[in-house]
Amino acid sequence: MPVLSINYDLKAPGKNYEDLLRRLRGFPKWSHVQDSFWLIQTALDKDDVYAELKKYMDSSDSLFVMTYTHAGAVWTGNQNETTSNIQNTLNED
């Protein structure tokens, strides 16, 4: 399954984005790397993920979805088993 990067900027003051966060946690594998930066693994392509997540956002919010290639990635913090699995997938040759 491909690894996708999800980056967003939520701009609607007072809006409850819990449904968006619940959806992000609903992907088969996910890592909440930083406040508004996630990595996920899913069989869906970037366009489908974008359309799915956009349902939970306001028109003033911004969303960026990118499919990673196997160029690798490194980071520290927020480590868990899923994060390690995603890091290993990103660093495969």
GIWO-V256732 format. One record per run of one state. SS is the DSSP state (a for helix, b for strand, c for the rest). FROM is the first residue (numbers start at 1). TO is the last residue. If there is no record, write none. Layout:
((SS	FROM	TO) (SS	FROM	TO))
//
This chain:
((c	1	1) (b	2	9) (c	10	17) (a	18	25) (c	26	28) (b	29	34) (c	35	36) (b	37	42) (c	43	45) (a	46	54) (c	55	61) (b	62	67) (c	68	80) (a	81	90) (c	91	93))
//
